[in-house]
Amino acid sequence: MINVVVLGGHGDGLVAAGVIHDMAQAGIAIRLAGYLNDALSVGELIHGAPVLGGTRDWRSLDDSHVFHVCLHKVGQMRQRSELIESFAIPDERLVRLIHPTATIAPDVIIQPGALIASHVTCQPGTKIGRYATVRAGANLGHDTVMEDFAYLGPNATLCGCARLLRGAHAGPNSVVIDGLQVGAFSVLAAGAAVMRNTETDSVWMGNPARCVR
């Protein structure tokens, strides 16, 4: 049995909990053991699962527990990535969560701590980094790359050979055209259609997408 403890809570933490539930329903020996959350007290419940401590209390849990980190926040991923790395959770205790309805090509590389939600498609040659998140219905074309901490929102698309660099956030229904690169820690708003490379820490909106910050 895989005992998963989620670092986080409401929001993406509940998405992870839903993936764990559906994996268990599909016959995978996995369960949500609880949450590590800095805003709630030990014993409080998040949708029926207990808070076991704060985020830095992962070391107090024995090796029968593995962890999934759900601390992404739009526009704050530089700070959040530094926070997550400061926990120093070893890769062997980070769980990959892959929804049973996802379509994953045989050669796709998924690093520890990544989450693949329902009805995602990952085409051949895709690489997904540590702590990366791919939300429901998203499509990753052939030879695409999501670096560590990158986030691809619901129904968003990376066309062939496109890249989301470290901590980049692509909002729901956004599209990155073939071969383009979304800069580290930059943000694509919902529905943005990216037609050229974007700069680090920039924000893009519209179709075609324009830089607004």
C-alpha positions as a Python dict, from the first residue, in 0.01 Angstrom:
ca = {
    (1, 'M'): (0, 0, 0),
    (2, 'I'): (130, 346, -98),
    (3, 'N'): (49, 590, 184),
    (4, 'V'): (49, 940, 36),
    (5, 'V'): (74, 1256, 246),
    (6, 'V'): (-8, 1576, 58),
    (7, 'L'): (175, 1898, 146),
    (8, 'G'): (-90, 2163, 100),
    (9, 'G'): (-464, 2154, 136),
    (10, 'H'): (-758, 2305, -45),
    (11, 'G'): (-704, 2384, -412),
    (12, 'D'): (-445, 2166, -584),
    (13, 'G'): (-428, 1946, -275),
    (14, 'L'): (-785, 1837, -341),
    (15, 'V'): (-700, 1773, -706),
    (16, 'A'): (-422, 1541, -589),
    (17, 'A'): (-662, 1374, -346),
    (18, 'G'): (-904, 1313, -631),
    (19, 'V'): (-633, 1153, -844),
    (20, 'I'): (-533, 929, -552),
    (21, 'H'): (-897, 826, -504),
    (22, 'D'): (-939, 740, -872),
    (23, 'M'): (-612, 547, -878),
    (24, 'A'): (-738, 340, -583),
    (25, 'Q'): (-1072, 284, -757),
    (26, 'A'): (-880, 151, -1057),
    (27, 'G'): (-715, -113, -838),
    (28, 'I'): (-385, 56, -750),
    (29, 'A'): (-279, -1, -389),
    (30, 'I'): (-268, 365, -287),
    (31, 'R'): (-441, 579, -23),
    (32, 'L'): (-442, 936, 105),
    (33, 'A'): (-298, 922, 457),
    (34, 'G'): (-352, 1292, 527),
    (35, 'Y'): (-214, 1642, 481),
    (36, 'L'): (71, 1856, 604),
    (37, 'N'): (-65, 2208, 628),
    (38, 'D'): (70, 2522, 793),
    (39, 'A'): (-266, 2696, 833),
    (40, 'L'): (-463, 2424, 1011),
    (41, 'S'): (-414, 2241, 1338),
    (42, 'V'): (-324, 1875, 1374),
    (43, 'G'): (-640, 1665, 1365),
    (44, 'E'): (-848, 1908, 1161),
    (45, 'L'): (-999, 1755, 850),
    (46, 'I'): (-971, 1852, 484),
    (47, 'H'): (-1256, 1680, 304),
    (48, 'G'): (-1240, 1395, 553),
    (49, 'A'): (-862, 1347, 562),
    (50, 'P'): (-665, 1456, 872),
    (51, 'V'): (-399, 1722, 904),
    (52, 'L'): (-90, 1542, 1037),
    (53, 'G'): (132, 1844, 1099),
    (54, 'G'): (299, 2137, 926),
    (55, 'T'): (477, 2115, 592),
    (56, 'R'): (820, 2079, 753),
    (57, 'D'): (701, 1787, 968),
    (58, 'W'): (747, 1539, 684),
    (59, 'R'): (1063, 1412, 855),
    (60, 'S'): (853, 1293, 1151),
    (61, 'L'): (667, 1043, 933),
    (62, 'D'): (825, 702, 883),
    (63, 'D'): (938, 551, 555),
    (64, 'S'): (598, 393, 495),
    (65, 'H'): (480, 740, 386),
    (66, 'V'): (554, 917, 57),
    (67, 'F'): (478, 1277, -28),
    (68, 'H'): (315, 1489, -294),
    (69, 'V'): (366, 1866, -280),
    (70, 'C'): (74, 2091, -383),
    (71, 'L'): (204, 2440, -315),
    (72, 'H'): (190, 2597, -661),
    (73, 'K'): (69, 2959, -666),
    (74, 'V'): (31, 3167, -980),
    (75, 'G'): (284, 3450, -997),
    (76, 'Q'): (476, 3328, -691),
    (77, 'M'): (649, 3021, -826),
    (78, 'R'): (1004, 3153, -788),
    (79, 'Q'): (950, 3184, -411),
    (80, 'R'): (741, 2867, -391),
    (81, 'S'): (1001, 2659, -577),
    (82, 'E'): (1269, 2778, -335),
    (83, 'L'): (1041, 2691, -42),
    (84, 'I'): (967, 2343, -177),
    (85, 'E'): (1333, 2269, -242),
    (86, 'S'): (1418, 2384, 112),
    (87, 'F'): (1215, 2090, 246),
    (88, 'A'): (1484, 1861, 97),
    (89, 'I'): (1245, 1569, 48),
    (90, 'P'): (1446, 1294, -125),
    (91, 'D'): (1323, 1181, -464),
    (92, 'E'): (1258, 829, -340),
    (93, 'R'): (990, 968, -108),
    (94, 'L'): (816, 1176, -375),
    (95, 'V'): (525, 1004, -546),
    (96, 'R'): (420, 1048, -908),
    (97, 'L'): (41, 1072, -932),
    (98, 'I'): (-93, 962, -1272),
    (99, 'H'): (-466, 941, -1327),
    (100, 'P'): (-580, 609, -1477),
    (101, 'T'): (-757, 787, -1766),
    (102, 'A'): (-438, 963, -1882),
    (103, 'T'): (-288, 850, -2214),
    (104, 'I'): (89, 831, -2175),
    (105, 'A'): (320, 726, -2461),
    (106, 'P'): (567, 451, -2365),
    (107, 'D'): (878, 671, -2380),
    (108, 'V'): (742, 964, -2177),
    (109, 'I'): (966, 1061, -1884),
    (110, 'I'): (785, 1170, -1568),
    (111, 'Q'): (1004, 1284, -1280),
    (112, 'P'): (929, 1233, -907),
    (113, 'G'): (663, 1458, -757),
    (114, 'A'): (477, 1522, -1083),
    (115, 'L'): (98, 1504, -1115),
    (116, 'I'): (-92, 1400, -1429),
    (117, 'A'): (-467, 1457, -1394),
    (118, 'S'): (-760, 1296, -1575),
    (119, 'H'): (-784, 1268, -1954),
    (120, 'V'): (-438, 1415, -2015),
    (121, 'T'): (-253, 1311, -2333),
    (122, 'C'): (126, 1291, -2337),
    (123, 'Q'): (260, 1224, -2687),
    (124, 'P'): (591, 1044, -2761),
    (125, 'G'): (909, 1216, -2646),
    (126, 'T'): (744, 1421, -2371),
    (127, 'K'): (950, 1504, -2060),
    (128, 'I'): (781, 1620, -1738),
    (129, 'G'): (994, 1756, -1455),
    (130, 'R'): (993, 1729, -1078),
    (131, 'Y'): (690, 1886, -906),
    (132, 'A'): (531, 1964, -1243),
    (133, 'T'): (151, 1959, -1269),
    (134, 'V'): (-61, 1872, -1572),
    (135, 'R'): (-430, 1939, -1511),
    (136, 'A'): (-733, 1763, -1656),
    (137, 'G'): (-772, 1744, -2033),
    (138, 'A'): (-435, 1901, -2116),
    (139, 'N'): (-242, 1786, -2423),
    (140, 'L'): (136, 1764, -2453),
    (141, 'G'): (248, 1722, -2812),
    (142, 'H'): (545, 1518, -2925),
    (143, 'D'): (886, 1606, -2780),
    (144, 'T'): (747, 1870, -2546),
    (145, 'V'): (920, 1957, -2219),
    (146, 'M'): (783, 2077, -1887),
    (147, 'E'): (1070, 2168, -1656),
    (148, 'D'): (1058, 2143, -1276),
    (149, 'F'): (763, 2323, -1110),
    (150, 'A'): (595, 2400, -1444),
    (151, 'Y'): (213, 2399, -1454),
    (152, 'L'): (-13, 2321, -1750),
    (153, 'G'): (-374, 2414, -1679),
    (154, 'P'): (-698, 2233, -1768),
    (155, 'N'): (-744, 2176, -2143),
    (156, 'A'): (-423, 2365, -2224),
    (157, 'T'): (-199, 2252, -2511),
    (158, 'L'): (173, 2242, -2570),
    (159, 'C'): (220, 2182, -2942),
    (160, 'G'): (509, 1972, -3067),
    (161, 'C'): (856, 2056, -2930),
    (162, 'A'): (724, 2343, -2715),
    (163, 'R'): (875, 2400, -2370),
    (164, 'L'): (753, 2534, -2037),
    (165, 'L'): (1065, 2637, -1849),
    (166, 'R'): (1112, 2618, -1473),
    (167, 'G'): (807, 2737, -1279),
    (168, 'A'): (618, 2859, -1587),
    (169, 'H'): (238, 2860, -1559),
    (170, 'A'): (8, 2802, -1858),
    (171, 'G'): (-352, 2879, -1766),
    (172, 'P'): (-668, 2691, -1870),
    (173, 'N'): (-721, 2659, -2247),
    (174, 'S'): (-392, 2830, -2328),
    (175, 'V'): (-193, 2717, -2631),
    (176, 'V'): (181, 2728, -2699),
    (177, 'I'): (261, 2693, -3070),
    (178, 'D'): (511, 2436, -3199),
    (179, 'G'): (872, 2480, -3095),
    (180, 'L'): (820, 2785, -2874),
    (181, 'Q'): (954, 2840, -2525),
    (182, 'V'): (766, 2987, -2228),
    (183, 'G'): (1017, 3162, -2003),
    (184, 'A'): (1094, 3059, -1647),
    (185, 'F'): (835, 3172, -1389),
    (186, 'S'): (625, 3343, -1656),
    (187, 'V'): (245, 3325, -1665),
    (188, 'L'): (6, 3262, -1954),
    (189, 'A'): (-347, 3376, -1877),
    (190, 'A'): (-649, 3159, -1949),
    (191, 'G'): (-699, 3123, -2323),
    (192, 'A'): (-367, 3284, -2417),
    (193, 'A'): (-235, 3176, -2760),
    (194, 'V'): (143, 3210, -2757),
    (195, 'M'): (296, 3283, -3099),
    (196, 'R'): (651, 3371, -2992),
    (197, 'N'): (897, 3294, -2714),
    (198, 'T'): (821, 3461, -2383),
    (199, 'E'): (1063, 3620, -2138),
    (200, 'T'): (1140, 3516, -1782),
    (201, 'D'): (888, 3646, -1523),
    (202, 'S'): (658, 3792, -1789),
    (203, 'V'): (276, 3777, -1807),
    (204, 'W'): (89, 3713, -2132),
    (205, 'M'): (-279, 3751, -2225),
    (206, 'G'): (-497, 3729, -2535),
    (207, 'N'): (-507, 3569, -2879),
    (208, 'P'): (-251, 3623, -3012),
    (209, 'A'): (-94, 3662, -2670),
    (210, 'R'): (69, 3993, -2582),
    (211, 'C'): (300, 4074, -2295),
    (212, 'V'): (122, 4279, -2028),
    (213, 'R'): (400, 4277, -1767),
}
